[in-house]
Amino acid sequence: MPRTELRAFARNSRPPGAAVPYHPGLPAEQRISRRRHAMQYRPTAPELLTALADLLEATLLPALPPELRHQARVGAHLARMIERELTLPAVSADVADADSEERLWEALVAQVRADLAVAKPGYDAWEGE
């Protein structure tokens, strides 16, 4: 199909009165402003990872043969870990700046708690002995 026919097809396939994408050669009243219709950036990466994990666990896992179910669980677990890593605040435990053993211990505990919050949620609340 020649280019002019493609343009005519695209123009005619829109509902009446609908604006066309930005193109400098079009009259101003037919153009869509780039600022008015900026990309929404949705869904976010954490939302996509949550959807992937849900798909693996709820939809695919029951339909898979038993020998492949473990791989689906691992994939879902990895997607949830990465989602938590993207959404939880970063902890900067500066071990190099710790001037005493107590401050070093506090920095290490903070870093381990942050890592546990990503890898094993709930384990980071343990107070220990």
Order of alpha helices (4+ residues) and beta strands (2+ residues): alpha-alpha-alpha-alpha
